[in-house]
Amino acid sequence: MRQPRFDPPFEPVVLGDDHRRALRRAVKMRAHLRDRGQTRFEIDVVDLSRAGFRAETSFTLWPGTTVWLTLPGLAALEAMVAWRDKFRYGCAFGKPLHPAVFDHIITLGDR
């Protein structure tokens, strides 16, 4: 009997510039992040790809934590904290961003 196939809720993030699967763009924008406990705090998004983002905040998050990123004028985007380095975090989106949404966010970051 064939086993059902379950896709993981998040794609694994491959670290290192040589192994990135998506174009990563430098941005500088304030945003909000919320965890499952409904704690909402400000972050600085410093780069973005269709697969995820890197942010800086003094709030402590742990790898594996599910969070929701809210950018100005957009609905919250579900993501998972993939790694942490003091006050810097890498997060993977639950679903890759649509190219038009990615382009729109990059435009917001250029203002």
Biopython code that builds the backbone (N, CA, C, O; Angstrom):
import numpy as np
from Bio.PDB.StructureBuilder import StructureBuilder

atoms = [
    (1, "MET", "N", (0.837, -1.172, 0.000)),
    (1, "MET", "CA", (0.000, 0.000, 0.000)),
    (1, "MET", "C", (0.890, 1.247, 0.000)),
    (1, "MET", "O", (1.882, 1.310, 0.726)),
    (2, "ARG", "N", (0.538, 2.200, -0.792)),
    (2, "ARG", "CA", (1.318, 3.428, -0.927)),
    (2, "ARG", "C", (1.035, 4.383, 0.229)),
    (2, "ARG", "O", (-0.120, 4.600, 0.596)),
    (3, "GLN", "N", (2.090, 4.949, 0.796)),
    (3, "GLN", "CA", (1.960, 5.899, 1.887)),
    (3, "GLN", "C", (1.547, 7.267, 1.343)),
    (3, "GLN", "O", (2.038, 7.680, 0.293)),
    (4, "PRO", "N", (0.660, 7.973, 2.032)),
    (4, "PRO", "CA", (0.314, 9.326, 1.588)),
    (4, "PRO", "C", (1.520, 10.236, 1.732)),
    (4, "PRO", "O", (2.351, 10.043, 2.620)),
    (5, "ARG", "N", (1.611, 11.217, 0.868)),
    (5, "ARG", "CA", (2.717, 12.161, 0.899)),
    (5, "ARG", "C", (2.262, 13.447, 1.573)),
    (5, "ARG", "O", (1.254, 14.041, 1.189)),
    (6, "PHE", "N", (3.004, 13.863, 2.567)),
    (6, "PHE", "CA", (2.710, 15.107, 3.252)),
    (6, "PHE", "C", (3.858, 16.068, 3.022)),
    (6, "PHE", "O", (5.010, 15.755, 3.321)),
    (7, "ASP", "N", (3.546, 17.221, 2.500)),
    (7, "ASP", "CA", (4.570, 18.233, 2.312)),
    (7, "ASP", "C", (4.784, 18.948, 3.625)),
    (7, "ASP", "O", (3.826, 19.195, 4.359)),
    (8, "PRO", "N", (6.056, 19.294, 3.943)),
    (8, "PRO", "CA", (6.284, 20.051, 5.171)),
    (8, "PRO", "C", (5.657, 21.438, 5.039)),
    (8, "PRO", "O", (5.546, 21.962, 3.931)),
    (9, "PRO", "N", (5.245, 22.037, 6.162)),
    (9, "PRO", "CA", (4.607, 23.343, 6.082)),
    (9, "PRO", "C", (5.573, 24.443, 5.638)),
    (9, "PRO", "O", (5.138, 25.480, 5.138)),
    (10, "PHE", "N", (6.866, 24.229, 5.813)),
    (10, "PHE", "CA", (7.855, 25.221, 5.433)),
    (10, "PHE", "C", (8.960, 24.551, 4.636)),
    (10, "PHE", "O", (9.389, 23.442, 4.956)),
    (11, "GLU", "N", (9.415, 25.235, 3.597)),
    (11, "GLU", "CA", (10.544, 24.722, 2.845)),
    (11, "GLU", "C", (11.808, 24.966, 3.655)),
    (11, "GLU", "O", (11.917, 25.993, 4.325)),
    (12, "PRO", "N", (12.776, 24.036, 3.610)),
    (12, "PRO", "CA", (14.011, 24.268, 4.349)),
    (12, "PRO", "C", (14.772, 25.438, 3.752)),
    (12, "PRO", "O", (14.747, 25.652, 2.540)),
    (13, "VAL", "N", (15.449, 26.195, 4.607)),
    (13, "VAL", "CA", (16.252, 27.317, 4.154)),
    (13, "VAL", "C", (17.688, 26.847, 4.042)),
    (13, "VAL", "O", (18.235, 26.282, 4.988)),
    (14, "VAL", "N", (18.297, 27.074, 2.903)),
    (14, "VAL", "CA", (19.693, 26.724, 2.699)),
    (14, "VAL", "C", (20.502, 27.996, 2.882)),
    (14, "VAL", "O", (20.292, 28.975, 2.166)),
    (15, "LEU", "N", (21.426, 27.989, 3.836)),
    (15, "LEU", "CA", (22.219, 29.178, 4.114)),
    (15, "LEU", "C", (23.451, 29.199, 3.232)),
    (15, "LEU", "O", (23.924, 28.156, 2.778)),
    (16, "GLY", "N", (23.964, 30.389, 2.994)),
    (16, "GLY", "CA", (25.151, 30.555, 2.173)),
    (16, "GLY", "C", (24.772, 31.059, 0.796)),
    (16, "GLY", "O", (23.863, 30.527, 0.160)),
    (17, "ASP", "N", (25.475, 32.095, 0.334)),
    (17, "ASP", "CA", (25.129, 32.733, -0.930)),
    (17, "ASP", "C", (25.172, 31.790, -2.112)),
    (17, "ASP", "O", (24.413, 31.972, -3.065)),
    (18, "ASP", "N", (26.035, 30.788, -2.084)),
    (18, "ASP", "CA", (26.165, 29.885, -3.226)),
    (18, "ASP", "C", (24.992, 28.932, -3.357)),
    (18, "ASP", "O", (24.807, 28.328, -4.414)),
    (19, "HIS", "N", (24.194, 28.783, -2.306)),
    (19, "HIS", "CA", (23.131, 27.782, -2.306)),
    (19, "HIS", "C", (21.726, 28.386, -2.253)),
    (19, "HIS", "O", (20.749, 27.650, -2.114)),
    (20, "ARG", "N", (21.610, 29.678, -2.359)),
    (20, "ARG", "CA", (20.297, 30.310, -2.282)),
    (20, "ARG", "C", (19.457, 29.930, -3.481)),
    (20, "ARG", "O", (19.951, 29.853, -4.606)),
    (21, "ARG", "N", (18.173, 29.690, -3.226)),
    (21, "ARG", "CA", (17.248, 29.312, -4.286)),
    (21, "ARG", "C", (16.499, 30.493, -4.854)),
    (21, "ARG", "O", (15.863, 30.373, -5.901)),
    (22, "ALA", "N", (16.560, 31.645, -4.182)),
    (22, "ALA", "CA", (15.774, 32.793, -4.618)),
    (22, "ALA", "C", (16.619, 34.062, -4.545)),
    (22, "ALA", "O", (17.510, 34.184, -3.705)),
    (23, "LEU", "N", (16.327, 34.990, -5.429)),
    (23, "LEU", "CA", (16.990, 36.280, -5.442)),
    (23, "LEU", "C", (16.755, 36.983, -4.119)),
    (23, "LEU", "O", (15.617, 37.089, -3.662)),
    (24, "ARG", "N", (17.813, 37.459, -3.507)),
    (24, "ARG", "CA", (17.714, 38.165, -2.233)),
    (24, "ARG", "C", (18.045, 39.628, -2.493)),
    (24, "ARG", "O", (19.077, 39.951, -3.083)),
    (25, "ARG", "N", (17.145, 40.515, -2.040)),
    (25, "ARG", "CA", (17.325, 41.955, -2.256)),
    (25, "ARG", "C", (17.472, 42.670, -0.928)),
    (25, "ARG", "O", (16.734, 42.395, 0.018)),
    (26, "ALA", "N", (18.424, 43.584, -0.856)),
    (26, "ALA", "CA", (18.592, 44.409, 0.333)),
    (26, "ALA", "C", (17.456, 45.421, 0.385)),
    (26, "ALA", "O", (17.146, 46.067, -0.616)),
    (27, "VAL", "N", (16.843, 45.556, 1.542)),
    (27, "VAL", "CA", (15.797, 46.553, 1.777)),
    (27, "VAL", "C", (16.042, 47.156, 3.150)),
    (27, "VAL", "O", (16.821, 46.631, 3.947)),
    (28, "LYS", "N", (15.378, 48.244, 3.408)),
    (28, "LYS", "CA", (15.420, 48.827, 4.757)),
    (28, "LYS", "C", (14.014, 49.317, 5.048)),
    (28, "LYS", "O", (13.582, 50.354, 4.545)),
    (29, "MET", "N", (13.311, 48.553, 5.868)),
    (29, "MET", "CA", (11.934, 48.941, 6.179)),
    (29, "MET", "C", (11.535, 48.470, 7.573)),
    (29, "MET", "O", (11.945, 47.406, 8.037)),
    (30, "ARG", "N", (10.722, 49.301, 8.225)),
    (30, "ARG", "CA", (10.151, 48.938, 9.518)),
    (30, "ARG", "C", (8.932, 48.073, 9.258)),
    (30, "ARG", "O", (8.182, 48.302, 8.309)),
    (31, "ALA", "N", (8.746, 47.090, 10.103)),
    (31, "ALA", "CA", (7.601, 46.189, 9.988)),
    (31, "ALA", "C", (7.251, 45.720, 11.390)),
    (31, "ALA", "O", (7.918, 46.070, 12.364)),
    (32, "HIS", "N", (6.193, 44.924, 11.476)),
    (32, "HIS", "CA", (5.802, 44.325, 12.749)),
    (32, "HIS", "C", (5.869, 42.817, 12.610)),
    (32, "HIS", "O", (5.600, 42.258, 11.547)),
    (33, "LEU", "N", (6.227, 42.183, 13.689)),
    (33, "LEU", "CA", (6.242, 40.730, 13.756)),
    (33, "LEU", "C", (5.379, 40.327, 14.938)),
    (33, "LEU", "O", (5.386, 40.987, 15.977)),
    (34, "ARG", "N", (4.638, 39.240, 14.774)),
    (34, "ARG", "CA", (3.784, 38.738, 15.855)),
    (34, "ARG", "C", (4.041, 37.256, 15.991)),
    (34, "ARG", "O", (4.169, 36.546, 14.993)),
    (35, "ASP", "N", (4.115, 36.788, 17.221)),
    (35, "ASP", "CA", (4.273, 35.353, 17.456)),
    (35, "ASP", "C", (2.926, 34.752, 17.839)),
    (35, "ASP", "O", (1.925, 35.463, 17.918)),
    (36, "ARG", "N", (2.903, 33.442, 18.078)),
    (36, "ARG", "CA", (1.642, 32.766, 18.431)),
    (36, "ARG", "C", (1.026, 33.298, 19.716)),
    (36, "ARG", "O", (-0.189, 33.234, 19.904)),
    (37, "GLY", "N", (1.864, 33.819, 20.594)),
    (37, "GLY", "CA", (1.373, 34.367, 21.855)),
    (37, "GLY", "C", (0.781, 35.754, 21.704)),
    (37, "GLY", "O", (0.454, 36.402, 22.699)),
    (38, "GLN", "N", (0.638, 36.216, 20.476)),
    (38, "GLN", "CA", (0.052, 37.514, 20.154)),
    (38, "GLN", "C", (0.943, 38.693, 20.526)),
    (38, "GLN", "O", (0.494, 39.839, 20.490)),
    (39, "THR", "N", (2.213, 38.426, 20.885)),
    (39, "THR", "CA", (3.129, 39.519, 21.160)),
    (39, "THR", "C", (3.498, 40.171, 19.835)),
    (39, "THR", "O", (3.965, 39.497, 18.916)),
    (40, "ARG", "N", (3.289, 41.478, 19.736)),
    (40, "ARG", "CA", (3.572, 42.214, 18.507)),
    (40, "ARG", "C", (4.678, 43.217, 18.794)),
    (40, "ARG", "O", (4.614, 43.950, 19.781)),
    (41, "PHE", "N", (5.694, 43.253, 17.934)),
    (41, "PHE", "CA", (6.821, 44.147, 18.154)),
    (41, "PHE", "C", (7.386, 44.603, 16.814)),
    (41, "PHE", "O", (7.149, 43.978, 15.780)),
    (42, "GLU", "N", (8.138, 45.701, 16.848)),
    (42, "GLU", "CA", (8.722, 46.256, 15.633)),
    (42, "GLU", "C", (10.033, 45.558, 15.294)),
    (42, "GLU", "O", (10.795, 45.149, 16.171)),
    (43, "ILE", "N", (10.268, 45.436, 13.987)),
    (43, "ILE", "CA", (11.510, 44.882, 13.487)),
    (43, "ILE", "C", (11.986, 45.746, 12.323)),
    (43, "ILE", "O", (11.219, 46.533, 11.769)),
    (44, "ASP", "N", (13.246, 45.593, 11.961)),
    (44, "ASP", "CA", (13.805, 46.190, 10.749)),
    (44, "ASP", "C", (14.081, 45.054, 9.782)),
    (44, "ASP", "O", (14.920, 44.196, 10.056)),
    (45, "VAL", "N", (13.385, 45.037, 8.654)),
    (45, "VAL", "CA", (13.649, 44.045, 7.610)),
    (45, "VAL", "C", (14.836, 44.570, 6.817)),
    (45, "VAL", "O", (14.804, 45.697, 6.323)),
    (46, "VAL", "N", (15.894, 43.754, 6.691)),
    (46, "VAL", "CA", (17.110, 44.215, 6.016)),
    (46, "VAL", "C", (17.353, 43.532, 4.676)),
    (46, "VAL", "O", (18.083, 44.058, 3.836)),
    (47, "ASP", "N", (16.751, 42.374, 4.470)),
    (47, "ASP", "CA", (16.750, 41.808, 3.126)),
    (47, "ASP", "C", (15.577, 40.867, 2.971)),
    (47, "ASP", "O", (14.983, 40.402, 3.943)),
    (48, "LEU", "N", (15.258, 40.599, 1.695)),
    (48, "LEU", "CA", (14.034, 39.882, 1.381)),
    (48, "LEU", "C", (14.244, 39.051, 0.129)),
    (48, "LEU", "O", (14.915, 39.478, -0.810)),
    (49, "SER", "N", (13.664, 37.863, 0.128)),
    (49, "SER", "CA", (13.593, 37.036, -1.081)),
    (49, "SER", "C", (12.163, 36.513, -1.155)),
    (49, "SER", "O", (11.367, 36.736, -0.243)),
    (50, "ARG", "N", (11.841, 35.826, -2.227)),
    (50, "ARG", "CA", (10.498, 35.238, -2.315)),
    (50, "ARG", "C", (10.328, 34.153, -1.258)),
    (50, "ARG", "O", (9.201, 33.841, -0.876)),
    (51, "ALA", "N", (11.435, 33.567, -0.776)),
    (51, "ALA", "CA", (11.373, 32.464, 0.182)),
    (51, "ALA", "C", (11.428, 32.904, 1.638)),
    (51, "ALA", "O", (11.047, 32.140, 2.525)),
    (52, "GLY", "N", (11.902, 34.141, 1.907)),
    (52, "GLY", "CA", (12.023, 34.554, 3.297)),
    (52, "GLY", "C", (12.619, 35.939, 3.446)),
    (52, "GLY", "O", (12.716, 36.698, 2.482)),
    (53, "PHE", "N", (13.020, 36.258, 4.676)),
    (53, "PHE", "CA", (13.570, 37.582, 4.964)),
    (53, "PHE", "C", (14.552, 37.510, 6.113)),
    (53, "PHE", "O", (14.565, 36.553, 6.887)),
    (54, "ARG", "N", (15.377, 38.547, 6.207)),
    (54, "ARG", "CA", (16.284, 38.703, 7.338)),
    (54, "ARG", "C", (15.888, 39.975, 8.043)),
    (54, "ARG", "O", (15.614, 40.988, 7.399)),
    (55, "ALA", "N", (15.856, 39.933, 9.372)),
    (55, "ALA", "CA", (15.399, 41.076, 10.149)),
    (55, "ALA", "C", (16.280, 41.264, 11.377)),
    (55, "ALA", "O", (17.009, 40.362, 11.792)),
    (56, "GLU", "N", (16.191, 42.455, 11.941)),
    (56, "GLU", "CA", (16.894, 42.769, 13.179)),
    (56, "GLU", "C", (15.885, 43.295, 14.193)),
    (56, "GLU", "O", (15.024, 44.110, 13.863)),
    (57, "THR", "N", (16.003, 42.819, 15.429)),
    (57, "THR", "CA", (15.141, 43.266, 16.520)),
    (57, "THR", "C", (15.802, 42.896, 17.841)),
    (57, "THR", "O", (16.594, 41.956, 17.909)),
    (58, "SER", "N", (15.470, 43.640, 18.882)),
    (58, "SER", "CA", (15.985, 43.305, 20.211)),
    (58, "SER", "C", (15.104, 42.279, 20.908)),
    (58, "SER", "O", (15.469, 41.766, 21.966)),
    (59, "PHE", "N", (13.946, 41.973, 20.324)),
    (59, "PHE", "CA", (13.041, 40.977, 20.890)),
    (59, "PHE", "C", (13.622, 39.588, 20.640)),
    (59, "PHE", "O", (14.147, 39.339, 19.555)),
    (60, "THR", "N", (13.547, 38.684, 21.603)),
    (60, "THR", "CA", (14.122, 37.349, 21.455)),
    (60, "THR", "C", (13.141, 36.385, 20.799)),
    (60, "THR", "O", (12.004, 36.230, 21.245)),
    (61, "LEU", "N", (13.603, 35.746, 19.736)),
    (61, "LEU", "CA", (12.850, 34.711, 19.030)),
    (61, "LEU", "C", (13.738, 33.477, 18.937)),
    (61, "LEU", "O", (14.963, 33.592, 18.945)),
    (62, "TRP", "N", (13.141, 32.321, 18.850)),
    (62, "TRP", "CA", (13.909, 31.084, 18.775)),
    (62, "TRP", "C", (13.644, 30.375, 17.454)),
    (62, "TRP", "O", (12.518, 30.395, 16.957)),
    (63, "PRO", "N", (14.668, 29.749, 16.880)),
    (63, "PRO", "CA", (14.456, 28.964, 15.649)),
    (63, "PRO", "C", (13.323, 27.959, 15.848)),
    (63, "PRO", "O", (13.207, 27.315, 16.891)),
    (64, "GLY", "N", (12.497, 27.848, 14.817)),
    (64, "GLY", "CA", (11.338, 26.965, 14.877)),
    (64, "GLY", "C", (10.052, 27.673, 15.267)),
    (64, "GLY", "O", (8.972, 27.092, 15.164)),
    (65, "THR", "N", (10.152, 28.933, 15.717)),
    (65, "THR", "CA", (8.980, 29.702, 16.112)),
    (65, "THR", "C", (8.208, 30.177, 14.882)),
    (65, "THR", "O", (8.800, 30.700, 13.938)),
    (66, "THR", "N", (6.904, 29.998, 14.894)),
    (66, "THR", "CA", (6.056, 30.527, 13.833)),
    (66, "THR", "C", (5.740, 31.982, 14.148)),
    (66, "THR", "O", (5.369, 32.316, 15.274)),
    (67, "VAL", "N", (5.888, 32.845, 13.146)),
    (67, "VAL", "CA", (5.642, 34.278, 13.304)),
    (67, "VAL", "C", (4.838, 34.782, 12.107)),
    (67, "VAL", "O", (4.715, 34.097, 11.091)),
    (68, "TRP", "N", (4.292, 35.994, 12.245)),
    (68, "TRP", "CA", (3.570, 36.642, 11.155)),
    (68, "TRP", "C", (4.186, 38.011, 10.946)),
    (68, "TRP", "O", (4.233, 38.828, 11.865)),
    (69, "LEU", "N", (4.660, 38.260, 9.727)),
    (69, "LEU", "CA", (5.267, 39.523, 9.345)),
    (69, "LEU", "C", (4.190, 40.434, 8.759)),
    (69, "LEU", "O", (3.465, 40.033, 7.848)),
    (70, "THR", "N", (4.085, 41.654, 9.278)),
    (70, "THR", "CA", (3.144, 42.630, 8.737)),
    (70, "THR", "C", (3.927, 43.816, 8.208)),
    (70, "THR", "O", (4.596, 44.528, 8.958)),
    (71, "LEU", "N", (3.831, 44.015, 6.903)),
    (71, "LEU", "CA", (4.455, 45.147, 6.228)),
    (71, "LEU", "C", (3.371, 46.179, 5.942)),
    (71, "LEU", "O", (2.202, 45.818, 5.806)),
    (72, "PRO", "N", (3.736, 47.454, 5.850)),
    (72, "PRO", "CA", (2.726, 48.496, 5.626)),
    (72, "PRO", "C", (1.842, 48.199, 4.412)),
    (72, "PRO", "O", (2.337, 47.977, 3.307)),
    (73, "GLY", "N", (0.525, 48.200, 4.637)),
    (73, "GLY", "CA", (-0.432, 48.027, 3.558)),
    (73, "GLY", "C", (-0.654, 46.609, 3.082)),
    (73, "GLY", "O", (-1.381, 46.400, 2.111)),
    (74, "LEU", "N", (-0.046, 45.615, 3.740)),
    (74, "LEU", "CA", (-0.198, 44.220, 3.322)),
    (74, "LEU", "C", (-0.755, 43.366, 4.454)),
    (74, "LEU", "O", (-0.614, 43.702, 5.629)),
    (75, "ALA", "N", (-1.385, 42.267, 4.085)),
    (75, "ALA", "CA", (-1.846, 41.296, 5.081)),
    (75, "ALA", "C", (-0.636, 40.608, 5.707)),
    (75, "ALA", "O", (0.441, 40.573, 5.112)),
    (76, "ALA", "N", (-0.813, 40.070, 6.892)),
    (76, "ALA", "CA", (0.271, 39.370, 7.588)),
    (76, "ALA", "C", (0.714, 38.144, 6.790)),
    (76, "ALA", "O", (-0.108, 37.424, 6.223)),
    (77, "LEU", "N", (2.027, 37.922, 6.758)),
    (77, "LEU", "CA", (2.628, 36.792, 6.052)),
    (77, "LEU", "C", (3.202, 35.813, 7.070)),
    (77, "LEU", "O", (4.026, 36.194, 7.902)),
    (78, "GLU", "N", (2.775, 34.566, 7.009)),
    (78, "GLU", "CA", (3.259, 33.559, 7.948)),
    (78, "GLU", "C", (4.678, 33.147, 7.584)),
    (78, "GLU", "O", (5.009, 32.979, 6.410)),
    (79, "ALA", "N", (5.510, 32.987, 8.606)),
    (79, "ALA", "CA", (6.903, 32.589, 8.411)),
    (79, "ALA", "C", (7.363, 31.785, 9.622)),
    (79, "ALA", "O", (6.674, 31.717, 10.639)),
    (80, "MET", "N", (8.531, 31.183, 9.494)),
    (80, "MET", "CA", (9.132, 30.451, 10.599)),
    (80, "MET", "C", (10.556, 30.951, 10.791)),
    (80, "MET", "O", (11.286, 31.138, 9.818)),
    (81, "VAL", "N", (10.954, 31.168, 12.041)),
    (81, "VAL", "CA", (12.317, 31.580, 12.335)),
    (81, "VAL", "C", (13.232, 30.403, 12.008)),
    (81, "VAL", "O", (13.092, 29.322, 12.581)),
    (82, "ALA", "N", (14.172, 30.618, 11.082)),
    (82, "ALA", "CA", (15.076, 29.560, 10.648)),
    (82, "ALA", "C", (16.394, 29.592, 11.413)),
    (82, "ALA", "O", (16.970, 28.545, 11.710)),
    (83, "TRP", "N", (16.871, 30.789, 11.731)),
    (83, "TRP", "CA", (18.125, 30.926, 12.472)),
    (83, "TRP", "C", (18.155, 32.236, 13.241)),
    (83, "TRP", "O", (17.388, 33.159, 12.967)),
    (84, "ARG", "N", (19.055, 32.291, 14.204)),
    (84, "ARG", "CA", (19.203, 33.477, 15.055)),
    (84, "ARG", "C", (20.677, 33.712, 15.298)),
    (84, "ARG", "O", (21.434, 32.770, 15.532)),
    (85, "ASP", "N", (21.092, 34.987, 15.243)),
    (85, "ASP", "CA", (22.457, 35.393, 15.573)),
    (85, "ASP", "C", (22.356, 36.688, 16.367)),
    (85, "ASP", "O", (22.329, 37.772, 15.785)),
    (86, "LYS", "N", (22.301, 36.583, 17.687)),
    (86, "LYS", "CA", (22.090, 37.700, 18.602)),
    (86, "LYS", "C", (20.791, 38.426, 18.272)),
    (86, "LYS", "O", (19.719, 37.949, 18.646)),
    (87, "PHE", "N", (20.852, 39.570, 17.581)),
    (87, "PHE", "CA", (19.651, 40.353, 17.278)),
    (87, "PHE", "C", (19.259, 40.255, 15.810)),
    (87, "PHE", "O", (18.386, 40.995, 15.356)),
    (88, "ARG", "N", (19.883, 39.362, 15.068)),
    (88, "ARG", "CA", (19.551, 39.161, 13.651)),
    (88, "ARG", "C", (18.868, 37.814, 13.491)),
    (88, "ARG", "O", (19.228, 36.835, 14.144)),
    (89, "TYR", "N", (17.865, 37.782, 12.600)),
    (89, "TYR", "CA", (17.063, 36.579, 12.407)),
    (89, "TYR", "C", (16.846, 36.322, 10.924)),
    (89, "TYR", "O", (16.685, 37.258, 10.140)),
    (90, "GLY", "N", (16.842, 35.065, 10.547)),
    (90, "GLY", "CA", (16.455, 34.660, 9.209)),
    (90, "GLY", "C", (15.159, 33.885, 9.313)),
    (90, "GLY", "O", (15.039, 32.971, 10.129)),
    (91, "CYS", "N", (14.193, 34.246, 8.493)),
    (91, "CYS", "CA", (12.873, 33.614, 8.546)),
    (91, "CYS", "C", (12.468, 33.122, 7.162)),
    (91, "CYS", "O", (12.745, 33.771, 6.154)),
    (92, "ALA", "N", (11.809, 31.969, 7.126)),
    (92, "ALA", "CA", (11.322, 31.382, 5.875)),
    (92, "ALA", "C", (9.809, 31.527, 5.816)),
    (92, "ALA", "O", (9.107, 31.178, 6.765)),
    (93, "PHE", "N", (9.305, 32.047, 4.689)),
    (93, "PHE", "CA", (7.864, 32.169, 4.519)),
    (93, "PHE", "C", (7.221, 30.796, 4.419)),
    (93, "PHE", "O", (7.823, 29.859, 3.893)),
    (94, "GLY", "N", (5.992, 30.674, 4.927)),
    (94, "GLY", "CA", (5.249, 29.426, 4.821)),
    (94, "GLY", "C", (4.993, 29.057, 3.367)),
    (94, "GLY", "O", (5.033, 27.883, 3.001)),
    (95, "LYS", "N", (4.731, 30.063, 2.543)),
    (95, "LYS", "CA", (4.547, 29.897, 1.101)),
    (95, "LYS", "C", (5.380, 30.969, 0.429)),
    (95, "LYS", "O", (5.366, 32.118, 0.869)),
    (96, "PRO", "N", (6.109, 30.626, -0.631)),
    (96, "PRO", "CA", (6.903, 31.661, -1.313)),
    (96, "PRO", "C", (6.008, 32.812, -1.780)),
    (96, "PRO", "O", (4.856, 32.603, -2.160)),
    (97, "LEU", "N", (6.548, 34.005, -1.746)),
    (97, "LEU", "CA", (5.804, 35.172, -2.202)),
    (97, "LEU", "C", (5.572, 35.106, -3.707)),
    (97, "LEU", "O", (6.440, 34.666, -4.460)),
    (98, "HIS", "N", (4.405, 35.544, -4.132)),
    (98, "HIS", "CA", (4.127, 35.692, -5.556)),
    (98, "HIS", "C", (5.085, 36.761, -6.089)),
    (98, "HIS", "O", (5.354, 37.732, -5.382)),
    (99, "PRO", "N", (5.608, 36.618, -7.312)),
    (99, "PRO", "CA", (6.554, 37.608, -7.846)),
    (99, "PRO", "C", (6.034, 39.044, -7.787)),
    (99, "PRO", "O", (6.810, 39.958, -7.509)),
    (100, "ALA", "N", (4.746, 39.268, -8.041)),
    (100, "ALA", "CA", (4.192, 40.627, -7.994)),
    (100, "ALA", "C", (4.204, 41.176, -6.566)),
    (100, "ALA", "O", (4.463, 42.363, -6.362)),
    (101, "VAL", "N", (3.928, 40.326, -5.582)),
    (101, "VAL", "CA", (3.962, 40.752, -4.177)),
    (101, "VAL", "C", (5.398, 41.073, -3.783)),
    (101, "VAL", "O", (5.651, 42.081, -3.122)),
    (102, "PHE", "N", (6.339, 40.225, -4.186)),
    (102, "PHE", "CA", (7.759, 40.472, -3.915)),
    (102, "PHE", "C", (8.173, 41.830, -4.492)),
    (102, "PHE", "O", (8.789, 42.637, -3.795)),
    (103, "ASP", "N", (7.840, 42.081, -5.750)),
    (103, "ASP", "CA", (8.197, 43.347, -6.393)),
    (103, "ASP", "C", (7.566, 44.532, -5.663)),
    (103, "ASP", "O", (8.209, 45.569, -5.500)),
    (104, "HIS", "N", (6.311, 44.389, -5.221)),
    (104, "HIS", "CA", (5.630, 45.454, -4.497)),
    (104, "HIS", "C", (6.351, 45.759, -3.172)),
    (104, "HIS", "O", (6.549, 46.923, -2.822)),
    (105, "ILE", "N", (6.735, 44.719, -2.452)),
    (105, "ILE", "CA", (7.422, 44.922, -1.176)),
    (105, "ILE", "C", (8.772, 45.599, -1.402)),
    (105, "ILE", "O", (9.156, 46.491, -0.645)),
    (106, "ILE", "N", (9.485, 45.180, -2.433)),
    (106, "ILE", "CA", (10.797, 45.813, -2.746)),
    (106, "ILE", "C", (10.573, 47.294, -3.028)),
    (106, "ILE", "O", (11.362, 48.128, -2.583)),
    (107, "THR", "N", (9.521, 47.634, -3.753)),
    (107, "THR", "CA", (9.199, 49.034, -4.043)),
    (107, "THR", "C", (8.929, 49.790, -2.750)),
    (107, "THR", "O", (9.372, 50.929, -2.602)),
    (108, "LEU", "N", (8.205, 49.174, -1.803)),
    (108, "LEU", "CA", (7.945, 49.819, -0.517)),
    (108, "LEU", "C", (9.259, 50.102, 0.224)),
    (108, "LEU", "O", (9.410, 51.142, 0.864)),
    (109, "GLY", "N", (10.207, 49.157, 0.125)),
    (109, "GLY", "CA", (11.485, 49.309, 0.813)),
    (109, "GLY", "C", (12.387, 50.358, 0.201)),
    (109, "GLY", "O", (13.309, 50.843, 0.857)),
    (110, "ASP", "N", (12.131, 50.717, -1.059)),
    (110, "ASP", "CA", (12.940, 51.718, -1.741)),
    (110, "ASP", "C", (12.504, 53.150, -1.439)),
    (110, "ASP", "O", (13.196, 54.097, -1.814)),
    (111, "ARG", "N", (11.366, 53.320, -0.768)),
    (111, "ARG", "CA", (10.841, 54.662, -0.500)),
    (111, "ARG", "C", (11.592, 55.334, 0.614)),
    (111, "ARG", "O", (11.280, 56.471, 0.971)),
]
sb = StructureBuilder()
sb.init_structure("model")
sb.init_model(0)
sb.init_chain("A")
sb.init_seg("    ")
for serial, (resi, resn, name, xyz) in enumerate(atoms, 1):
    if name == "N":
        sb.init_residue(resn, " ", resi, " ")
    sb.init_atom(name, np.array(xyz, "f"), 0.0, 1.0, " ", f" {name:<3s}", serial, name[0])
structure = sb.get_structure()
